[in-house]
Amino acid sequence: MLMAICASLRRIRPDHVNLTATRSLWQSHRQEKYLRPIIYGRHAYILAVRPFVQAPEARPLPDDRSLSRLQQQQPPHKEPQQQQEEQKQQEEQKSQPKALQKDSTHQTNTLQLTLSTDSIRHTADRELKQQESRSSDRESPNMENTSSGVEIPYPIDWIFPRLRSPSKLWFITSQLVVTIVGLISKFVLVVMNKTRVYNKERLVKAVVKRPKGIPLVTVSNHHSCFDDPGIWGILPIRYVCNTFRIRWSMAAHDICFTKKIHAMFFMYGKCIPVVRGIGVYQEAINLCIEKCALGQWVHVFPEGKVNMTKEEMRLKWGVGRIIYESPRIPIILPLWHEGMDTVLPNVEPYKLQWRKKVTVNIGEPLDLNEFVQTLKDTRVPEPVARKLITDKIQDAFKDLRNETERLHEERA
């Protein structure tokens, strides 16, 4: 009997379900005494209607023949005065010469084009600002999340907290690694090869005798994978083997941080993993700015890669951001070297060589205090400020390179 009732309920069409149908359904089954009357009446009506409620996405949209669509298509009612004014405007336009009509049409199109171009420009600027604000957030770079498609072979997120807040154990291990690497660099540069350093006292003075709290940013060319740490073999042992004195340096994530053991070694060697290809707003640059805020020494290769062809490259703007956003304007010391690519060639079998000629020239410190402060006072946009600061370093590189190449050739 229950099955019969359910079958009868299913046969009821939703547009026929009403109170009369419900009463007739009750009359047809009231002979059965063992069924509860509460199944019928209002409750039966609700059960019959609810399963047939149509979903919003399945409801038919009004077509051109529907009343609502016709009402939308009908033009709005206009007052007689408005109709007269429109007729006058049309007559005036007809009476005007065609040249004037063309001029007015051209002006209207030009105005619309200008407005649309301005809106596009404003939209692009707004999107650029949103992208920069999102990228400026201190989130660890992730391979799968980078919009540029840069792949990271090994996760580096865990490295930045350890570099930002080193523990006592970190300093002990770092001292061991820095000592070993410093001695090797000293041996390779001084014993194995013929190295000559010009204006060495400038570097030693900047490392040891600069005012307390003033950061140091050194910049140099990048011709070999042995440039860092090899070039620091020119420093005295008490400085090159001291983890509290030696520099912080950025190292490529896809070369130095490909395995855990490699990442641990370079981390204790005070190397910061930089993801090349994702711009200046990344965790490596943020950490360099923090180290400058603490008055420490940061070394940067502005070329951004090993320049094997030794061509004149446009410097990357990361160094400009470090200098511009540092709470205290750092001492900027440029240096140029020649012959490091002969000590460790950039071709296989990648073995250290003997009796090669190396020339290192330390330039004069760049005094950009007034220049950077003027940029901040005049509120120059950050991208422009970064470029102007980087251009200053590039100009210093040109003069220093010519001088170093001349000194290197004179030694032959």
C-alpha positions in Angstrom: 0.0 0.0 0.0 2.9 2.4 0.7 4.3 1.7 -2.7 1.0 2.5 -4.3 0.8 5.8 -2.4 4.3 6.8 -3.4 3.6 5.9 -7.0 0.5 8.1 -7.0 2.6 10.9 -5.5 5.2 10.6 -8.2 2.6 10.9 -10.9 1.4 14.3 -9.7 2.7 17.1 -11.8 4.1 20.1 -10.0 1.8 22.5 -11.8 -1.3 20.5 -10.8 -0.4 20.1 -7.2 -2.7 22.1 -5.0 -5.0 21.7 -2.1 -7.8 20.1 -4.2 -5.4 17.4 -5.5 -4.3 16.7 -2.0 -8.0 16.4 -0.7 -8.8 14.0 -3.6 -5.8 12.0 -2.8 -7.0 11.7 0.8 -10.5 10.6 -0.3 -9.1 7.9 -2.5 -7.1 6.3 0.3 -9.2 7.0 3.4 -10.7 3.5 3.3 -7.4 2.1 4.6 -7.6 2.3 8.3 -4.1 1.1 9.1 -2.6 4.2 7.5 -2.1 7.4 9.5 -4.1 10.3 8.3 -1.2 12.6 9.0 0.5 11.3 5.8 -2.1 13.2 3.8 -3.5 16.7 4.0 -0.9 19.5 4.3 2.0 17.1 4.8 1.2 15.2 1.7 1.0 18.4 -0.2 4.5 19.5 1.0 6.0 16.2 0.1 4.5 16.3 -3.4 5.8 19.8 -4.1 9.3 19.9 -2.7 10.9 17.3 -5.0 9.8 19.4 -8.0 11.3 22.7 -7.1 13.3 23.8 -10.0 16.9 24.8 -9.6 17.8 28.4 -10.4 20.2 27.5 -13.1 17.6 25.3 -14.8 14.9 28.0 -14.9 14.3 29.3 -18.4 15.5 32.8 -19.1 13.1 35.3 -20.6 13.3 35.4 -24.4 12.3 38.2 -26.7 8.7 37.3 -26.5 8.4 37.5 -22.8 6.7 40.5 -21.1 9.8 41.5 -19.2 12.0 41.4 -22.3 9.5 43.5 -24.3 9.3 46.0 -21.5 13.1 46.3 -21.6 13.2 46.8 -25.3 10.5 49.5 -25.4 12.1 52.9 -25.5 11.5 55.1 -22.5 8.7 57.6 -22.6 9.9 61.1 -23.5 8.3 64.4 -22.7 7.2 66.6 -25.6 9.8 69.2 -24.7 12.6 66.7 -24.9 11.4 65.5 -28.3 11.4 69.1 -29.6 15.0 69.7 -28.3 16.2 66.5 -30.0 14.6 67.6 -33.2 16.3 71.0 -33.1 19.7 69.4 -32.5 19.3 67.1 -35.4 18.3 70.0 -37.7 21.3 72.0 -36.5 23.6 69.1 -37.3 22.1 68.7 -40.8 22.6 72.4 -41.4 26.3 72.4 -40.4 28.9 71.9 -43.2 30.3 68.5 -43.6 33.8 69.6 -42.7 32.6 70.8 -39.3 30.8 67.5 -38.8 33.9 65.6 -39.6 35.9 67.7 -37.2 33.4 67.2 -34.4 33.4 63.5 -35.1 37.2 63.3 -35.1 37.3 65.2 -31.8 34.8 62.9 -30.3 36.8 59.8 -31.4 40.0 61.3 -30.2 38.5 62.1 -26.8 37.2 58.5 -26.5 40.6 57.1 -27.5 42.4 59.3 -25.0 40.0 58.3 -22.2 40.3 54.6 -23.0 44.1 54.9 -23.2 44.2 56.7 -19.8 42.0 54.0 -18.3 44.2 51.3 -19.7 47.3 53.1 -18.3 45.7 53.5 -14.9 44.7 49.9 -14.9 48.2 48.7 -15.9 49.7 50.9 -13.2 47.3 49.6 -10.6 48.1 46.0 -11.6 51.8 46.7 -11.5 51.5 48.1 -8.0 49.5 45.1 -6.9 52.1 42.7 -8.3 54.9 44.6 -6.6 53.0 44.6 -3.2 52.4 40.9 -3.5 56.0 40.1 -4.4 57.3 42.4 -1.7 55.6 40.3 1.0 58.2 38.2 2.8 57.2 34.9 1.5 59.9 32.3 0.8 60.2 31.7 -2.9 58.6 28.5 -4.0 59.2 26.8 -7.3 55.8 25.9 -8.1 54.3 29.2 -7.1 56.7 31.6 -9.0 54.8 33.2 -11.9 58.1 33.3 -14.0 58.3 29.5 -14.1 61.6 29.3 -12.3 62.2 25.8 -11.0 64.0 25.3 -7.7 65.6 21.8 -7.5 65.7 21.8 -3.7 63.5 23.6 -1.2 65.2 26.6 0.4 62.5 27.9 2.7 64.1 26.5 5.8 67.4 28.4 5.2 66.2 31.9 5.6 65.0 31.7 9.3 68.4 30.2 10.3 70.3 32.9 8.5 68.0 35.6 9.9 68.4 34.4 13.5 71.6 32.3 13.8 72.0 30.2 16.9 75.2 29.5 18.9 75.5 26.1 17.2 75.2 27.9 13.9 78.0 30.3 14.7 80.3 27.4 15.9 79.7 25.4 12.7 80.0 28.6 10.6 83.3 29.4 12.1 84.6 25.9 11.2 83.4 26.2 7.6 84.7 29.8 7.2 88.1 28.8 8.5 88.5 25.9 6.2 87.3 27.8 3.1 89.4 30.9 4.0 92.6 28.8 4.4 92.0 27.1 1.0 91.3 30.4 -0.7 94.5 31.9 0.8 96.5 28.9 -0.4 95.1 28.9 -3.9 95.5 32.7 -4.4 98.8 33.3 -2.7 100.7 30.0 -3.0 99.4 28.2 -6.1 99.1 31.4 -8.2 100.7 34.8 -8.7 98.3 37.3 -7.3 98.9 41.1 -7.1 96.5 43.3 -5.3 96.3 47.1 -5.8 94.9 49.4 -3.1 94.4 46.6 -0.6 94.3 49.0 2.3 91.0 50.3 1.1 89.3 46.9 1.5 90.9 46.3 4.9 90.0 49.7 6.2 86.4 49.2 5.0 86.1 45.8 6.6 87.8 46.6 9.9 87.8 50.3 10.6 84.5 51.6 9.3 82.3 53.3 11.9 80.2 51.1 14.1 76.8 50.4 12.7 77.6 51.5 9.1 77.1 48.7 6.6 79.5 47.8 3.8 78.4 46.8 0.3 81.2 45.5 -2.0 80.5 45.0 -5.7 82.7 43.2 -8.2 82.7 41.5 -11.6 82.0 37.8 -11.9 84.2 35.9 -14.2 84.6 32.5 -12.5 82.8 30.2 -10.0 85.9 30.7 -7.8 85.4 34.5 -7.5 83.7 33.9 -4.1 85.3 32.8 -1.8 88.6 32.8 -3.7 88.9 36.5 -4.0 88.8 37.0 -0.2 92.1 35.1 0.0 93.7 38.6 -0.4 92.6 39.5 3.2 94.7 38.7 6.2 94.0 35.3 7.9 92.5 36.9 11.0 89.8 38.4 8.9 89.2 35.8 6.1 88.9 33.1 8.8 86.6 35.0 11.1 82.8 34.4 10.6 82.1 37.7 12.4 84.2 39.6 9.9 83.7 37.9 6.6 81.0 39.0 4.1 77.5 37.8 3.4 77.1 36.8 -0.2 74.3 35.8 -2.5 74.7 32.4 -4.3 72.6 30.9 -7.1 69.9 28.6 -5.8 70.2 26.2 -8.8 74.0 25.8 -8.4 74.9 26.0 -4.7 71.6 24.8 -3.1 70.7 21.7 -5.1 71.1 19.1 -2.3 70.8 19.3 1.5 74.5 18.7 2.1 75.4 21.5 -0.4 72.8 23.8 1.2 74.1 23.2 4.7 77.7 23.9 3.6 76.9 27.2 1.8 74.5 28.3 4.5 77.3 27.9 7.1 79.6 29.7 4.7 77.3 32.8 5.0 75.8 32.4 1.5 72.2 33.5 0.9 70.3 31.6 -1.8 69.0 33.9 -4.5 66.5 32.8 -7.1 67.5 34.3 -10.4 64.7 35.3 -12.6 62.0 36.4 -10.1 63.1 40.0 -9.7 64.4 42.2 -6.9 61.4 41.5 -4.6 62.5 38.3 -3.1 63.7 36.9 0.3 67.4 37.0 -0.6 67.3 40.8 -1.2 65.2 41.3 1.9 67.7 39.4 4.0 70.6 41.5 2.6 68.8 44.6 3.6 68.4 43.3 7.1 72.1 42.5 7.3 72.9 46.0 6.2 70.5 47.3 8.9 72.7 45.5 11.4 75.8 47.2 10.0 77.3 44.1 8.4 79.2 43.4 5.2 77.3 42.3 2.1 79.0 41.4 -1.2 77.0 41.5 -4.5 77.8 40.4 -8.0 75.7 43.0 -9.9 76.1 41.1 -13.2 73.8 38.4 -11.8 75.8 35.5 -13.3 79.2 34.3 -14.4 80.1 36.6 -17.3 82.1 34.0 -19.3 82.3 36.2 -22.4 83.5 39.2 -20.3 81.1 41.5 -22.2 79.9 44.8 -20.7 76.5 43.9 -19.2 73.8 45.9 -17.7 73.9 45.5 -14.0 71.0 44.1 -12.1 68.9 46.4 -9.9 69.0 44.3 -6.8 72.1 46.1 -5.6 70.2 49.4 -6.1 67.4 48.2 -3.9 69.8 47.0 -1.2 71.5 50.4 -1.0 68.3 52.5 -1.4 66.2 50.6 1.3 69.0 50.2 3.8 68.1 52.1 7.0 71.7 53.5 7.0 73.4 54.3 3.7 76.2 51.8 3.3 79.8 52.3 2.3 80.0 51.2 -1.4 83.3 49.7 -2.4 83.8 48.6 -6.0 86.6 46.2 -7.0 87.6 44.5 -10.2 89.7 41.4 -10.8 91.4 39.8 -13.9 92.6 36.3 -14.2 90.3 34.4 -11.9 88.8 32.5 -14.8 92.3 31.1 -15.5 92.6 29.8 -11.9 89.4 27.9 -12.2 88.4 27.7 -15.9 84.7 27.7 -16.9 85.2 24.6 -19.0 85.7 21.0 -18.0 87.4 19.4 -16.2 87.0 22.4 -13.7 90.3 21.9 -11.9 92.3 24.5 -10.0 95.3 25.7 -12.0 98.9 26.6 -10.9 101.1 29.6 -11.7 98.4 31.8 -13.2 98.4 35.5 -13.1 95.7 37.2 -11.0 95.2 41.0 -10.6 92.8 42.5 -8.1 92.2 46.3 -8.0 90.2 47.9 -5.2 88.5 51.1 -6.3 87.7 54.2 -4.3 84.6 54.1 -2.0 81.5 55.6 -3.7 80.0 58.5 -1.6 76.3 58.3 -2.5 74.9 59.6 0.8 73.7 62.9 -0.6 72.6 61.4 -3.9 70.5 58.7 -2.1 69.1 61.1 0.4 68.0 63.5 -2.4 66.2 60.6 -4.1 64.3 59.9 -0.8 63.6 63.6 -0.1 62.2 64.2 -3.6 60.1 60.9 -3.4 61.5 59.5 -6.6 59.7 56.3 -7.5 61.5 53.2 -6.2 62.2 51.6 -9.7 63.7 54.9 -10.9 65.8 55.3 -7.8 67.1 51.7 -8.0 68.1 52.3 -11.6 69.9 55.6 -10.9 71.9 54.1 -8.1 72.8 51.1 -10.2 73.9 53.4 -13.0 76.3 55.1 -10.6 77.9 51.7 -9.8 78.1 50.9 -13.5 79.9 54.1 -14.3 82.5 53.3 -11.6 82.9 49.8 -13.0 83.8 51.2 -16.4 86.7 53.3 -15.1 87.9 50.5 -12.7 87.8 47.9 -15.4 89.9 49.9 -17.9 92.5 50.6 -15.1 92.6 46.9 -14.0 92.9 45.6 -17.5 95.8 48.0 -18.1 97.6 46.9 -14.9 97.0 43.2 -15.7 98.5 43.6 -19.2 101.6 45.5 -17.9 102.5 42.4 -15.7 103.0 40.2 -18.8 
